[in-house]
Amino acid sequence: GFPESSAEKDFVFHFVTKLRKIREEQLEEIIRISKERDECSEEIARMRGLEENHEAEMSQLAKELDHSRARANDLQKAQEEQLEENIRLSKELDRCKALVDSLERLWLAA
C-alpha cells in the first residue's frame, strides 16, 4: 500500500519531485527541439525561395544570352554584307576611274 513512515513518505516525495523535474526538463527539450525544427523549416523555405529566384534569374540570363548571340550573329552578317558591298563599290570605282582616264586621253587626243 501507501507509505506509512516519514522516511517512506520523504522518499516517495523526493522520487515524485525528481520525476516531475525530469518530465519538465523533457518538456523543455521537446519545446527547444520543436523551435529548432520550425527554424529549420523556415530556413528550408527561404532556401527554396532563393533557389527559385536563382532559377528564374538563370532562365532570364539564358534568354538574354540567346538574344545577345542572335544580335552578334546579325551584326556579323551585316559586317559581311558591308564588306561585300565595299568590295563591289571599290571595283565599280576602279572601273569608273579607268573610264575617266580613257575619256581624258580621248579628250586630250582630240
PyMOL CGO cylinders between C-alpha atoms (Angstrom):
from pymol import cmd
from pymol.cgo import CYLINDER

trace = [
    CYLINDER, 0.00, 0.00, 0.00, 0.74, 3.55, 0.82, 0.3, 1, 1, 1, 1, 1, 1,
    CYLINDER, 0.74, 3.55, 0.82, 3.93, 4.65, 2.54, 0.3, 1, 1, 1, 1, 1, 1,
    CYLINDER, 3.93, 4.65, 2.54, 3.44, 4.85, 6.26, 0.3, 1, 1, 1, 1, 1, 1,
    CYLINDER, 3.44, 4.85, 6.26, 6.66, 6.06, 7.74, 0.3, 1, 1, 1, 1, 1, 1,
    CYLINDER, 6.66, 6.06, 7.74, 8.06, 9.55, 7.42, 0.3, 1, 1, 1, 1, 1, 1,
    CYLINDER, 8.06, 9.55, 7.42, 11.15, 8.16, 5.66, 0.3, 1, 1, 1, 1, 1, 1,
    CYLINDER, 11.15, 8.16, 5.66, 8.97, 6.35, 3.14, 0.3, 1, 1, 1, 1, 1, 1,
    CYLINDER, 8.97, 6.35, 3.14, 6.90, 9.49, 2.59, 0.3, 1, 1, 1, 1, 1, 1,
    CYLINDER, 6.90, 9.49, 2.59, 10.06, 11.59, 2.12, 0.3, 1, 1, 1, 1, 1, 1,
    CYLINDER, 10.06, 11.59, 2.12, 11.41, 9.01, -0.32, 0.3, 1, 1, 1, 1, 1, 1,
    CYLINDER, 11.41, 9.01, -0.32, 8.18, 8.99, -2.33, 0.3, 1, 1, 1, 1, 1, 1,
    CYLINDER, 8.18, 8.99, -2.33, 8.01, 12.82, -2.23, 0.3, 1, 1, 1, 1, 1, 1,
    CYLINDER, 8.01, 12.82, -2.23, 11.60, 13.17, -3.49, 0.3, 1, 1, 1, 1, 1, 1,
    CYLINDER, 11.60, 13.17, -3.49, 11.03, 10.45, -6.10, 0.3, 1, 1, 1, 1, 1, 1,
    CYLINDER, 11.03, 10.45, -6.10, 7.87, 12.14, -7.40, 0.3, 1, 1, 1, 1, 1, 1,
    CYLINDER, 7.87, 12.14, -7.40, 9.59, 15.54, -7.32, 0.3, 1, 1, 1, 1, 1, 1,
    CYLINDER, 9.59, 15.54, -7.32, 12.52, 14.14, -9.28, 0.3, 1, 1, 1, 1, 1, 1,
    CYLINDER, 12.52, 14.14, -9.28, 10.14, 12.56, -11.83, 0.3, 1, 1, 1, 1, 1, 1,
    CYLINDER, 10.14, 12.56, -11.83, 8.32, 15.90, -12.24, 0.3, 1, 1, 1, 1, 1, 1,
    CYLINDER, 8.32, 15.90, -12.24, 11.63, 17.69, -12.72, 0.3, 1, 1, 1, 1, 1, 1,
    CYLINDER, 11.63, 17.69, -12.72, 12.71, 15.13, -15.32, 0.3, 1, 1, 1, 1, 1, 1,
    CYLINDER, 12.71, 15.13, -15.32, 9.33, 15.49, -17.06, 0.3, 1, 1, 1, 1, 1, 1,
    CYLINDER, 9.33, 15.49, -17.06, 9.68, 19.30, -17.06, 0.3, 1, 1, 1, 1, 1, 1,
    CYLINDER, 9.68, 19.30, -17.06, 13.21, 19.04, -18.48, 0.3, 1, 1, 1, 1, 1, 1,
    CYLINDER, 13.21, 19.04, -18.48, 11.97, 16.65, -21.16, 0.3, 1, 1, 1, 1, 1, 1,
    CYLINDER, 11.97, 16.65, -21.16, 9.13, 19.05, -21.98, 0.3, 1, 1, 1, 1, 1, 1,
    CYLINDER, 9.13, 19.05, -21.98, 11.62, 21.94, -22.24, 0.3, 1, 1, 1, 1, 1, 1,
    CYLINDER, 11.62, 21.94, -22.24, 13.82, 19.83, -24.51, 0.3, 1, 1, 1, 1, 1, 1,
    CYLINDER, 13.82, 19.83, -24.51, 10.80, 18.95, -26.68, 0.3, 1, 1, 1, 1, 1, 1,
    CYLINDER, 10.80, 18.95, -26.68, 9.91, 22.65, -26.92, 0.3, 1, 1, 1, 1, 1, 1,
    CYLINDER, 9.91, 22.65, -26.92, 13.52, 23.55, -27.79, 0.3, 1, 1, 1, 1, 1, 1,
    CYLINDER, 13.52, 23.55, -27.79, 13.66, 20.83, -30.46, 0.3, 1, 1, 1, 1, 1, 1,
    CYLINDER, 13.66, 20.83, -30.46, 10.30, 21.96, -31.86, 0.3, 1, 1, 1, 1, 1, 1,
    CYLINDER, 10.30, 21.96, -31.86, 11.58, 25.55, -32.13, 0.3, 1, 1, 1, 1, 1, 1,
    CYLINDER, 11.58, 25.55, -32.13, 14.74, 24.32, -33.88, 0.3, 1, 1, 1, 1, 1, 1,
    CYLINDER, 14.74, 24.32, -33.88, 12.60, 22.26, -36.26, 0.3, 1, 1, 1, 1, 1, 1,
    CYLINDER, 12.60, 22.26, -36.26, 10.45, 25.31, -37.02, 0.3, 1, 1, 1, 1, 1, 1,
    CYLINDER, 10.45, 25.31, -37.02, 13.56, 27.42, -37.62, 0.3, 1, 1, 1, 1, 1, 1,
    CYLINDER, 13.56, 27.42, -37.62, 14.95, 24.73, -39.92, 0.3, 1, 1, 1, 1, 1, 1,
    CYLINDER, 14.95, 24.73, -39.92, 11.64, 24.58, -41.80, 0.3, 1, 1, 1, 1, 1, 1,
    CYLINDER, 11.64, 24.58, -41.80, 11.71, 28.35, -42.24, 0.3, 1, 1, 1, 1, 1, 1,
    CYLINDER, 11.71, 28.35, -42.24, 15.32, 28.20, -43.44, 0.3, 1, 1, 1, 1, 1, 1,
    CYLINDER, 15.32, 28.20, -43.44, 14.45, 25.42, -45.90, 0.3, 1, 1, 1, 1, 1, 1,
    CYLINDER, 14.45, 25.42, -45.90, 11.53, 27.51, -47.22, 0.3, 1, 1, 1, 1, 1, 1,
    CYLINDER, 11.53, 27.51, -47.22, 13.83, 30.54, -47.52, 0.3, 1, 1, 1, 1, 1, 1,
    CYLINDER, 13.83, 30.54, -47.52, 16.46, 28.49, -49.36, 0.3, 1, 1, 1, 1, 1, 1,
    CYLINDER, 16.46, 28.49, -49.36, 13.81, 27.09, -51.71, 0.3, 1, 1, 1, 1, 1, 1,
    CYLINDER, 13.81, 27.09, -51.71, 12.70, 30.64, -52.42, 0.3, 1, 1, 1, 1, 1, 1,
    CYLINDER, 12.70, 30.64, -52.42, 16.30, 31.62, -53.17, 0.3, 1, 1, 1, 1, 1, 1,
    CYLINDER, 16.30, 31.62, -53.17, 16.69, 28.58, -55.39, 0.3, 1, 1, 1, 1, 1, 1,
    CYLINDER, 16.69, 28.58, -55.39, 13.53, 29.51, -57.31, 0.3, 1, 1, 1, 1, 1, 1,
    CYLINDER, 13.53, 29.51, -57.31, 14.83, 33.08, -57.67, 0.3, 1, 1, 1, 1, 1, 1,
    CYLINDER, 14.83, 33.08, -57.67, 18.18, 31.75, -58.92, 0.3, 1, 1, 1, 1, 1, 1,
    CYLINDER, 18.18, 31.75, -58.92, 16.41, 29.52, -61.41, 0.3, 1, 1, 1, 1, 1, 1,
    CYLINDER, 16.41, 29.52, -61.41, 14.34, 32.46, -62.65, 0.3, 1, 1, 1, 1, 1, 1,
    CYLINDER, 14.34, 32.46, -62.65, 17.47, 34.62, -62.90, 0.3, 1, 1, 1, 1, 1, 1,
    CYLINDER, 17.47, 34.62, -62.90, 19.35, 31.87, -64.74, 0.3, 1, 1, 1, 1, 1, 1,
    CYLINDER, 19.35, 31.87, -64.74, 16.45, 31.47, -67.15, 0.3, 1, 1, 1, 1, 1, 1,
    CYLINDER, 16.45, 31.47, -67.15, 16.39, 35.23, -67.76, 0.3, 1, 1, 1, 1, 1, 1,
    CYLINDER, 16.39, 35.23, -67.76, 20.18, 35.27, -68.25, 0.3, 1, 1, 1, 1, 1, 1,
    CYLINDER, 20.18, 35.27, -68.25, 19.93, 32.37, -70.69, 0.3, 1, 1, 1, 1, 1, 1,
    CYLINDER, 19.93, 32.37, -70.69, 17.31, 34.30, -72.68, 0.3, 1, 1, 1, 1, 1, 1,
    CYLINDER, 17.31, 34.30, -72.68, 19.50, 37.40, -72.65, 0.3, 1, 1, 1, 1, 1, 1,
    CYLINDER, 19.50, 37.40, -72.65, 22.49, 35.33, -73.76, 0.3, 1, 1, 1, 1, 1, 1,
    CYLINDER, 22.49, 35.33, -73.76, 20.48, 33.83, -76.63, 0.3, 1, 1, 1, 1, 1, 1,
    CYLINDER, 20.48, 33.83, -76.63, 19.35, 37.33, -77.62, 0.3, 1, 1, 1, 1, 1, 1,
    CYLINDER, 19.35, 37.33, -77.62, 22.95, 38.61, -77.47, 0.3, 1, 1, 1, 1, 1, 1,
    CYLINDER, 22.95, 38.61, -77.47, 24.16, 35.70, -79.61, 0.3, 1, 1, 1, 1, 1, 1,
    CYLINDER, 24.16, 35.70, -79.61, 21.43, 36.34, -82.15, 0.3, 1, 1, 1, 1, 1, 1,
    CYLINDER, 21.43, 36.34, -82.15, 22.31, 40.06, -82.18, 0.3, 1, 1, 1, 1, 1, 1,
    CYLINDER, 22.31, 40.06, -82.18, 26.02, 39.23, -82.59, 0.3, 1, 1, 1, 1, 1, 1,
    CYLINDER, 26.02, 39.23, -82.59, 25.18, 36.91, -85.49, 0.3, 1, 1, 1, 1, 1, 1,
    CYLINDER, 25.18, 36.91, -85.49, 23.07, 39.66, -87.08, 0.3, 1, 1, 1, 1, 1, 1,
    CYLINDER, 23.07, 39.66, -87.08, 25.93, 42.15, -86.66, 0.3, 1, 1, 1, 1, 1, 1,
    CYLINDER, 25.93, 42.15, -86.66, 28.45, 39.71, -88.13, 0.3, 1, 1, 1, 1, 1, 1,
    CYLINDER, 28.45, 39.71, -88.13, 26.17, 39.10, -91.11, 0.3, 1, 1, 1, 1, 1, 1,
    CYLINDER, 26.17, 39.10, -91.11, 25.73, 42.86, -91.57, 0.3, 1, 1, 1, 1, 1, 1,
    CYLINDER, 25.73, 42.86, -91.57, 29.53, 43.34, -91.46, 0.3, 1, 1, 1, 1, 1, 1,
    CYLINDER, 29.53, 43.34, -91.46, 30.00, 40.63, -94.07, 0.3, 1, 1, 1, 1, 1, 1,
    CYLINDER, 30.00, 40.63, -94.07, 27.36, 42.28, -96.27, 0.3, 1, 1, 1, 1, 1, 1,
    CYLINDER, 27.36, 42.28, -96.27, 29.05, 45.68, -95.82, 0.3, 1, 1, 1, 1, 1, 1,
    CYLINDER, 29.05, 45.68, -95.82, 32.40, 44.17, -96.77, 0.3, 1, 1, 1, 1, 1, 1,
    CYLINDER, 32.40, 44.17, -96.77, 30.88, 42.64, -99.90, 0.3, 1, 1, 1, 1, 1, 1,
    CYLINDER, 30.88, 42.64, -99.90, 29.27, 45.99, -100.74, 0.3, 1, 1, 1, 1, 1, 1,
    CYLINDER, 29.27, 45.99, -100.74, 32.59, 47.81, -100.17, 0.3, 1, 1, 1, 1, 1, 1,
    CYLINDER, 32.59, 47.81, -100.17, 34.37, 45.36, -102.48, 0.3, 1, 1, 1, 1, 1, 1,
    CYLINDER, 34.37, 45.36, -102.48, 31.65, 45.81, -105.12, 0.3, 1, 1, 1, 1, 1, 1,
    CYLINDER, 31.65, 45.81, -105.12, 31.82, 49.61, -104.82, 0.3, 1, 1, 1, 1, 1, 1,
    CYLINDER, 31.82, 49.61, -104.82, 35.63, 49.56, -104.94, 0.3, 1, 1, 1, 1, 1, 1,
    CYLINDER, 35.63, 49.56, -104.94, 35.54, 47.53, -108.19, 0.3, 1, 1, 1, 1, 1, 1,
    CYLINDER, 35.54, 47.53, -108.19, 32.92, 49.89, -109.61, 0.3, 1, 1, 1, 1, 1, 1,
    CYLINDER, 32.92, 49.89, -109.61, 35.07, 52.89, -108.60, 0.3, 1, 1, 1, 1, 1, 1,
    CYLINDER, 35.07, 52.89, -108.60, 38.09, 51.31, -110.31, 0.3, 1, 1, 1, 1, 1, 1,
    CYLINDER, 38.09, 51.31, -110.31, 36.02, 50.85, -113.49, 0.3, 1, 1, 1, 1, 1, 1,
    CYLINDER, 36.02, 50.85, -113.49, 34.84, 54.46, -113.27, 0.3, 1, 1, 1, 1, 1, 1,
    CYLINDER, 34.84, 54.46, -113.27, 38.43, 55.70, -112.83, 0.3, 1, 1, 1, 1, 1, 1,
    CYLINDER, 38.43, 55.70, -112.83, 39.52, 53.66, -115.82, 0.3, 1, 1, 1, 1, 1, 1,
    CYLINDER, 39.52, 53.66, -115.82, 36.64, 55.09, -117.84, 0.3, 1, 1, 1, 1, 1, 1,
    CYLINDER, 36.64, 55.09, -117.84, 37.52, 58.66, -116.75, 0.3, 1, 1, 1, 1, 1, 1,
    CYLINDER, 37.52, 58.66, -116.75, 41.18, 58.03, -117.67, 0.3, 1, 1, 1, 1, 1, 1,
    CYLINDER, 41.18, 58.03, -117.67, 40.13, 56.77, -121.08, 0.3, 1, 1, 1, 1, 1, 1,
    CYLINDER, 40.13, 56.77, -121.08, 37.85, 59.76, -121.61, 0.3, 1, 1, 1, 1, 1, 1,
    CYLINDER, 37.85, 59.76, -121.61, 40.66, 62.17, -120.60, 0.3, 1, 1, 1, 1, 1, 1,
    CYLINDER, 40.66, 62.17, -120.60, 43.04, 60.55, -123.08, 0.3, 1, 1, 1, 1, 1, 1,
    CYLINDER, 43.04, 60.55, -123.08, 40.45, 60.77, -125.81, 0.3, 1, 1, 1, 1, 1, 1,
    CYLINDER, 40.45, 60.77, -125.81, 39.72, 64.38, -124.96, 0.3, 1, 1, 1, 1, 1, 1,
    CYLINDER, 39.72, 64.38, -124.96, 43.40, 65.28, -124.87, 0.3, 1, 1, 1, 1, 1, 1,
    CYLINDER, 43.40, 65.28, -124.87, 43.99, 63.47, -128.14, 0.3, 1, 1, 1, 1, 1, 1,
    CYLINDER, 43.99, 63.47, -128.14, 41.20, 65.36, -129.83, 0.3, 1, 1, 1, 1, 1, 1,
]
cmd.load_cgo(trace, "trace")
